[in-house]
Amino acid sequence: MLSGWKQCLLGDVLTLQRGFDITKKEQKQGYVPVISSSGINSFHDTAKVNGPGVIIGRKGSLGTVFYTEENYWPHDTTLWVKDFHSNFPKFTYYFLSTLNLAHFDVGASNPTLNRNHVHLLSVYWPPLRTQREIAAILSAYDNLIENNTRRIAILEEMAQSLYREWFVHFRFPGHEKKRLVESTLGLIPEGWEVVKVSSAVEIDPPTKVPKDGEKPFVSMASLSNNSMLIDDIELRTGHSGSKFKNRDTLFARITPCLENGKTGYVQFLPSADSVAFGSTEFIVLRSRTLCPEYVYLMARSNEFRDNAIKSMTGATGRQRVQVACFDKFLLTQPDNKTLAAFRNMVTPLFHNIYILAQKNANLRRTRDLLLPRLISGEVDVEGLEVAGVDETGEVDTKAVTV
């Protein structure tokens, strides 16, 4: 056993408590996060617990672990650390993240995590100094991931702003010299045309996927509600479902995925000739007379999504978009010079988003490999000089380097 580490019960080093119920009637809008088993689901005007806090999913998303520096309200679907017993909260978060806490559920029909069972778990626990050093190392990865995630959001918003400025408000470079003329959509720049989406965009274009061998597969869960990124790409045999290439846009056709905003931009394939397949609930959009980036940004717009939602038919909860709706949505087809200038500006933004996402994937892989080895003591941090941990063991996460 490493120096200072001890074998004990989890209840000897942490005390867990059940969260607090809150009804919609009791809800008062504020800035205090209400954290449920699936994360922050609302905000309240009163905190039940002072941060920092560690919260575990008790019902629903069983065993999920969350960390917050803020004061918060732990929902009834969670357990929260009531007493850290002078242990370091951020280390506690990382430690609990390595445990398969879902294994401790009780109740077959309604699985629930019981704190009394968790308290009896035998653990290998390090001294406070080591806790801080481990948290500093892991926080370095998480801080980089968080910074990259913020940069991705900024780049996506920049692309969205450019799309709105150029093609909704018609404030593109040189617009002052362009005369506006009447059209079915109102005033538009002279030389531009009003066309149907179905004329400017191929809807579910024919794309051949090899029948044999494994190919990249994208599920609906791989799409984000608010970003172009496509995560957790699998390799599967078969060839049924939607087919697509790089620079295609994947647009959810089914409720509630469409209303939630699930839309992705394909740029993960190794070459222009590579193909992938995915959920049958995707509508594949491919540029015909526009550019791929325009198509994705248009598909993200509220107007485009609202038009699709209005066309949905089918049983409640399983309604789907009717492809004919794209004949009803009109857009302004820019002149080639403006379209080329727009693409020159937004293509680097799309590429940088993809590069940052790849960096985050690599950081997560490294962190996830390192996490259990640090928590178990397999990697000994004693005697290591970790930037960001001072002589008292306090962590400055901004200064941490690994």
C-alpha positions in Angstrom: 0.0 0.0 0.0 1.3 3.5 -0.9 2.4 5.7 2.0 -0.5 7.4 3.6 -3.2 5.5 1.7 -5.7 3.5 3.7 -8.3 0.8 3.2 -11.7 1.9 4.6 -15.4 2.1 3.9 -16.7 4.9 1.7 -19.0 6.0 4.5 -15.9 6.6 6.7 -14.6 9.4 4.3 -17.8 10.7 2.8 -21.4 11.1 4.0 -24.1 11.0 1.3 -27.6 12.5 1.6 -30.7 12.2 -0.5 -31.7 15.3 -2.5 -34.7 17.6 -2.1 -37.9 17.4 -4.1 -39.2 20.5 -5.9 -42.5 20.8 -7.7 -43.2 23.1 -10.7 -45.5 25.0 -8.4 -42.7 25.6 -5.9 -40.2 26.5 -8.7 -39.1 30.2 -8.6 -36.9 31.4 -11.5 -33.4 32.3 -10.4 -29.7 31.6 -10.8 -29.3 28.6 -8.5 -28.9 25.4 -10.6 -31.3 22.5 -9.7 -29.2 19.4 -10.4 -31.1 16.2 -11.2 -29.7 12.7 -12.1 -29.3 14.0 -15.7 -27.6 17.3 -14.8 -28.9 20.8 -14.5 -32.6 20.8 -15.5 -33.7 24.2 -14.2 -32.8 27.1 -12.0 -34.3 28.3 -8.7 -34.0 31.4 -6.5 -32.9 29.5 -3.4 -29.9 27.2 -2.8 -30.2 24.2 -0.5 -26.5 23.4 -0.4 -23.4 25.6 -0.6 -20.8 24.7 -3.2 -18.5 23.1 -4.0 -20.7 20.1 -4.4 -20.6 16.5 -5.7 -23.9 15.0 -6.8 -24.8 11.4 -7.9 -27.8 10.2 -9.9 -30.0 8.3 -7.5 -32.9 7.6 -9.9 -33.1 7.8 -13.7 -29.5 8.2 -14.9 -28.3 6.0 -12.1 -24.7 6.6 -10.9 -23.9 9.7 -13.0 -21.7 12.0 -11.1 -21.6 15.9 -11.3 -19.4 18.5 -9.8 -20.2 22.2 -9.2 -18.4 25.1 -7.6 -21.7 27.0 -7.2 -24.3 26.8 -4.5 -27.0 24.5 -5.8 -30.2 22.5 -5.2 -29.7 18.8 -5.3 -32.9 17.2 -6.8 -34.7 14.3 -5.1 -33.4 12.1 -8.0 -29.9 12.5 -6.6 -27.6 11.8 -3.7 -25.2 14.6 -2.7 -22.1 14.7 -0.5 -23.3 16.2 2.7 -20.0 15.9 4.5 -16.6 15.6 2.8 -14.9 14.8 6.1 -12.1 17.3 5.2 -11.4 15.5 2.0 -10.9 17.4 -1.3 -14.2 17.8 -3.2 -12.8 17.8 -6.7 -10.9 14.5 -5.9 -14.1 13.1 -4.5 -15.8 13.9 -7.8 -13.1 12.0 -9.8 -13.1 9.1 -7.4 -16.9 8.6 -7.5 -16.7 8.8 -11.3 -14.6 5.7 -11.4 -17.1 3.6 -9.4 -19.8 1.5 -11.1 -22.5 2.9 -8.7 -25.4 1.7 -10.8 -24.5 -1.8 -9.6 -25.8 -0.8 -6.1 -29.4 -0.1 -7.2 -32.4 -1.6 -5.4 -35.8 -2.1 -6.9 -36.1 -4.0 -10.2 -39.0 -2.1 -11.6 -37.7 1.3 -10.5 -33.9 1.2 -9.9 -32.7 3.4 -7.1 -29.3 4.1 -5.7 -29.3 3.5 -1.9 -26.8 5.6 0.1 -26.6 3.1 2.8 -25.3 0.5 0.3 -22.8 2.9 -1.1 -21.5 3.8 2.3 -20.5 0.2 2.8 -18.3 0.1 -0.3 -14.7 -0.8 0.5 -12.3 1.8 -1.0 -8.5 2.6 -1.1 -8.3 6.2 0.0 -5.3 8.6 -0.4 -4.1 11.4 2.0 -5.3 15.0 1.3 -2.1 16.1 -0.3 -2.3 13.2 -2.8 -6.0 14.0 -3.4 -5.1 17.5 -4.4 -2.3 16.4 -6.7 -4.5 13.9 -8.5 -7.3 16.5 -8.9 -4.8 19.0 -10.3 -3.6 16.5 -13.0 -7.1 15.5 -14.0 -8.3 19.1 -13.9 -5.6 20.1 -16.4 -7.3 17.8 -18.9 -10.8 19.0 -18.1 -9.8 22.6 -18.3 -8.3 22.1 -21.7 -11.5 20.3 -22.8 -13.7 23.1 -21.4 -11.6 25.8 -23.1 -11.8 24.0 -26.5 -15.6 23.5 -26.0 -16.0 27.2 -25.5 -14.0 27.9 -28.6 -16.1 25.5 -30.6 -19.3 27.3 -29.4 -17.8 30.7 -30.4 -16.7 29.5 -33.8 -20.2 28.0 -34.5 -21.9 31.3 -33.4 -19.5 33.2 -35.7 -20.6 31.1 -38.6 -24.2 31.4 -37.7 -23.8 35.2 -37.4 -22.2 35.4 -40.8 -25.0 33.4 -42.4 -27.7 35.7 -40.8 -25.9 38.9 -41.8 -25.2 37.9 -45.4 -28.3 35.9 -46.4 -31.0 37.0 -44.0 -30.2 40.7 -43.5 -28.3 41.0 -46.8 -25.4 42.9 -45.1 -22.6 41.1 -47.0 -19.4 42.9 -48.1 -20.3 45.4 -50.8 -24.0 45.3 -50.1 -24.1 49.1 -50.2 -23.5 48.9 -54.0 -26.2 46.4 -54.6 -29.7 47.6 -55.4 -32.6 45.8 -53.7 -35.4 44.6 -55.9 -38.9 43.2 -55.2 -39.4 39.4 -55.0 -41.8 36.9 -53.4 -39.7 37.1 -50.3 -39.7 40.9 -50.3 -36.7 43.0 -51.1 -33.6 41.0 -52.1 -30.2 42.0 -53.7 -30.4 42.5 -57.5 -29.1 39.4 -59.3 -30.1 37.0 -56.6 -33.0 34.6 -57.2 -35.8 33.2 -55.0 -35.7 29.4 -55.3 -37.2 26.4 -53.5 -34.9 24.5 -51.1 -35.6 21.4 -53.2 -34.1 23.1 -56.2 -30.9 24.3 -54.4 -30.4 21.3 -52.2 -30.5 17.5 -52.9 -32.8 15.8 -50.5 -31.6 12.3 -49.6 -29.4 12.1 -52.6 -28.6 8.6 -53.9 -25.3 7.4 -52.3 -23.9 3.9 -52.6 -22.5 2.2 -49.5 -20.6 -1.1 -49.9 -22.6 -4.1 -48.8 -19.6 -5.9 -47.3 -17.3 -4.9 -44.5 -17.6 -2.4 -41.7 -18.4 1.2 -42.4 -18.8 4.3 -40.2 -22.3 4.4 -38.7 -23.9 7.5 -37.1 -26.8 7.0 -34.7 -29.3 9.7 -33.7 -27.6 9.9 -30.3 -24.4 11.0 -32.1 -25.9 14.3 -33.2 -25.9 17.4 -31.0 -28.8 19.7 -30.2 -26.8 22.8 -30.7 -23.6 22.0 -32.6 -22.5 20.6 -35.9 -20.3 18.0 -34.2 -21.0 14.3 -34.7 -19.6 12.1 -31.8 -19.4 8.4 -31.0 -19.1 7.2 -34.5 -19.3 3.4 -34.7 -18.1 0.8 -37.2 -20.9 -1.5 -38.4 -21.6 -4.0 -41.0 -24.7 -3.7 -43.2 -25.8 -0.8 -45.5 -29.4 0.0 -44.6 -30.4 3.5 -43.5 -29.3 6.9 -44.6 -26.2 7.3 -46.7 -23.9 10.3 -46.8 -20.5 11.8 -47.6 -18.3 14.6 -46.2 -20.0 18.0 -46.4 -23.5 16.6 -46.2 -25.9 17.8 -43.5 -27.8 15.3 -41.3 -31.3 16.6 -40.3 -33.5 14.8 -37.8 -36.9 13.9 -39.3 -38.6 12.5 -36.2 -40.1 14.1 -33.1 -38.7 15.1 -30.6 -35.2 15.0 -32.1 -36.2 17.6 -34.7 -37.7 20.0 -32.2 -34.6 19.5 -30.0 -32.4 20.7 -32.8 -30.5 17.6 -33.7 -28.5 18.5 -36.9 -25.0 17.5 -37.8 -22.4 18.4 -40.4 -20.3 15.5 -41.9 -16.6 16.1 -42.0 -15.1 13.1 -40.2 -14.6 10.8 -43.3 -11.0 10.4 -44.6 -11.7 11.5 -48.2 -14.3 13.0 -50.6 -15.0 9.5 -51.9 -15.6 7.9 -48.5 -19.1 7.1 -47.5 -21.0 6.3 -44.3 -24.4 5.3 -43.2 -26.7 6.0 -40.3 -30.1 6.2 -38.7 -33.1 5.9 -41.0 -34.5 9.0 -39.2 -32.0 11.3 -40.9 -32.8 13.4 -43.9 -29.6 14.0 -45.8 -29.1 17.5 -47.3 -26.5 18.0 -50.0 -25.7 21.3 -51.7 -26.7 21.6 -55.3 -26.4 25.3 -56.2 -25.4 26.7 -52.8 -22.4 25.5 -50.7 -22.3 22.8 -48.0 -21.7 25.3 -45.2 -24.7 27.4 -46.3 -26.9 24.3 -46.3 -25.9 23.3 -42.7 -26.4 26.9 -41.3 -29.7 27.2 -43.0 -30.8 23.8 -41.6 -29.9 25.2 -38.1 -32.2 28.2 -38.5 -35.5 28.4 -36.7 -37.3 29.2 -39.9 -36.1 26.1 -41.7 -36.9 23.9 -38.7 -40.3 25.4 -38.1 -41.2 24.7 -41.8 -40.3 21.1 -41.3 -42.1 20.8 -38.0 -45.4 22.0 -39.6 -45.2 19.2 -42.1 -45.0 16.4 -39.6 -47.5 13.6 -39.6 -48.0 10.3 -37.9 -48.9 9.0 -34.4 -48.2 11.1 -31.4 -44.6 10.8 -30.3 -43.5 9.2 -33.7 -44.3 12.0 -36.1 -42.0 12.5 -39.1 -41.2 15.3 -41.5 -42.7 15.1 -44.9 -40.1 15.7 -47.6 -42.6 17.7 -49.7 -42.1 20.5 -47.1 -38.9 21.5 -48.8 -40.8 22.5 -51.9 -42.6 25.1 -49.7 -39.5 26.7 -48.2 -38.1 29.5 -50.2 -34.6 30.9 -50.0 -32.5 33.6 -51.8 -29.9 32.0 -54.2 -26.9 34.4 -54.0 -24.7 35.2 -57.0 -21.6 33.0 -57.4 -19.2 35.7 -56.3 -20.9 36.3 -53.0 -21.3 32.6 -52.4 -17.6 32.0 -53.0 -16.6 34.8 -50.7 -18.9 33.4 -48.0 -17.5 30.0 -48.3 -13.9 31.3 -48.0 -14.8 32.9 -44.7 -16.8 30.0 -43.1 -14.8 27.0 -44.3 -11.9 27.7 -41.9 -14.4 28.0 -39.0 -15.9 24.6 -39.8 -12.4 23.1 -40.1 -11.3 24.6 -36.8 -14.4 23.2 -35.1 -13.5 19.8 -36.3 -9.8 20.0 -35.2 -10.8 21.2 -31.7 -13.3 18.4 -31.4 -10.6 15.9 -32.4 -8.3 17.4 -29.7 -11.0 17.1 -27.1 -11.5 13.4 -28.1 -7.8 12.8 -27.6 -7.8 14.6 -24.3 -10.8 12.6 -23.0 -9.1 9.3 -24.1 -5.9 10.2 -22.3 -7.8 11.5 -19.2 -10.0 8.4 -19.0 -7.0 6.1 -19.3 -5.2 8.0 -16.6 -8.1 8.5 -14.2 -8.5 4.9 -12.8 -4.7 4.5 -12.6 -4.4 7.7 -10.5 -7.4 6.9 -8.3 -6.3 3.4 -7.6 -2.7 4.4 -6.7 -1.2 2.5 -9.7 0.4 5.8 -10.7 2.1 7.3 -7.7 2.0 11.1 -7.6 3.9 11.3 -4.4 7.1 13.3 -4.9 6.0 14.6 -8.2 6.1 18.4 -8.7 2.8 19.3 -10.3 2.5 22.9 -11.4 -0.6 24.4 -9.9 -0.3 22.8 -6.5 1.5 25.0 -3.9 3.2 24.0 -0.7 -0.2 23.9 1.1 -1.7 21.6 -1.5 -4.0 24.3 -2.9 -4.9 23.9 -6.5 -4.7 26.7 -9.1 -6.3 25.0 -12.1 -5.3 27.8 -14.4 -1.6 27.1 -13.7 -1.7 23.4 -14.0 0.5 21.8 -16.6 0.9 18.1 -17.3 
